[in-house]
Amino acid sequence: MEIFTNEIIDTEQLPKYEEVQLTSLQPKYWYVVLINQGLIFLILSLALFVFYSKSDEVSDYGLHVTIGYFLLLIFVLFLSRISFKKKAFAFRNHDVIFRSGIISTNTMIIPYNRVQHVALNEGLFSRYFGLAKICIYTAGGSSSDIEIPGVMKEEAEKIKQLLMGKIQKEL
């Protein structure tokens, strides 16, 4: 018969994930972000143009909306750049780490024994730049738990094979 113990863990002795050297997203991925947001703002610009072209007079209100629109564009690009810079990942012997966030930093650590499925996605513009997104799924969710965008396709394929090998070992 085994005797139950419940010893206190010295948290100072635990490995620090903060000390792990994370890999940033590929710089080419910033172009993908710019193109995607550029398309959204182009569609909004066309909608504004159509709306104001039907108007008989251009009022101060229209000028204010246009200025607000461009301020919004600058603000969104600023936040996107911060988000791009904060995203990073690492694959260790037993888990994967993904960091993201704009105002607050979110760090997700998923052990390989929780991974159920791995997928690679390539968007139209990502494919043009030779990039892919790694989607890591765990049990109990319908969407991926971690999505790591902006990884070179060849590297993403190797990572997928690594993860699939880890999954097979767990079975």
N, C-alpha and C positions, 0 to 999 in steps of 0.2 A: 504494500500500500504506500502510495506516494504522499508525502506530507506537503500540504499546501503552504506556500509562502507568498508573500506579497511585499517584496522589498522596494524601497524608494529608489528611483532612478536618479542618478546625478546628471541633471540636464546639461551641466557644463562639459561633460564627457561625450555628449552626442555629437556626431559629425555636423558641421555647419554648412547648410546648402548655400548660404550667402558667399562662401569662399570658393565655390565652384566657378571655374572660368566658363562663362556662357558664350555661345556663338551668336553673333548678330545676324540679322537677315541680310541677304545679298543686296548690295547697293542698287542693282538693276530693278529690284522690286519697288523702289521709290518711284520709278517711271511708270510702273503698272498702276500704283496708287494715283499718281497725277493724271494719267490717261482716264482712269475710271471716274475720278471726280471731275475732270474736265468735261467728260461727256454728260454727266449729270447737270453741271452748271451751264453747258451749252443748250441743253433741252430747256432748262429754266429760263435762260436768256431769250430763246426763241419764243417761249410762251409770253414773257414780258413784252417782247417786241410786238407780237401779234396783238396783245391786249392794248398796248399804247398806240399802235398804228390805227386801230379802229376808233380811237378817241379823236374828236374834232379839235380839241385843244390840249396842249401839254401844260399841265398845272404844276404848281410847286409840289403838290402831292406826288406826282410822278417823278420829279427830281429827287425827292426824299426817299422814295422807294428804290430808285436806282442807286443812290449813294449807300443806302442800307444793304442792298443786294451785294455790292462790291465789298463792303465791310464784312459781310457774312462770308463771302468767298475767301477773303484774306484770313479770317478767323478759322474757318474750316481747314484751310491749308496749313495754318500754324499748328492746330491740334493734330492734324494728320502727321505732320513731321515729328512732333513729340512722340506720338504713338509708335511711329516707325522706329525711332531711335530706341525706345524702351523695350521693344520686342526682342527676345533672345531665347535660346534654347540650349540644352545639353543632354546628351545621352550618357548615362553612367552604367556600371555593371548591372545594377538592379532596378533602375528607374529612369524615367525621363522627366526633365524639368523644363517648364515653359514660363517665361516672365512676360507680362504685358501690363498695360495701364497707362492712363494719361495723368490723372490727378493723384490717384493712389496706385500703388504697384501691386499687382496680383501675381503670385507665384504658385503654379500648380506643379505638384510632384506626383506622378503616377507610377506605382511599381509595375514591373512587367507582368507579374502574375495576375494583375487586374485587367490587362489588355485583352480584349476579345477579338478585335478586328482592326486592321490598318488599311487605309485607302489613300491613293494619290489622286489629286485633282489638278487639272491644268485648265485655267481659263484661257480665253482667246489671246489676251495680251501677255499673260504669263508664258504661254507656249511660245509666242514670238521671241521672248527674251530667254527661253530655255529654262524656265522656272516651273516649280510645282508646289502644291500645298499638301502637306502630310496631315491626314486626319486620323486621330487615334481614338478608338471607341472602347469604352469599358462596359461592363454589365450594367443593365438597368436603365440605359438611356437610349433615346431614339436619335439624338444628334451626337456628334462627336464631342468628346470631352476636351480634347486639345486639337487645335488647328494651327499648324506651323506653316505660314505662307513664306514665299520668297526664298525657297531652297532650290539650288541648282538641281535640275531633273536627275542627273546621274547620281548625285549625292542622295537625293530623295529615294531613288530606287534602292540604293545600298542600305539606307536606313530602314526602308520597308522590309528588306530581306532580313536585316538584323532583328527587327521586331517580330517578324513571322517566325524566325528561328527560336527566339525567346518564348514565344507563345507555344510552339510545338514542344519545347522542353518541359513546359509547365503541365502539359496534358499527359 
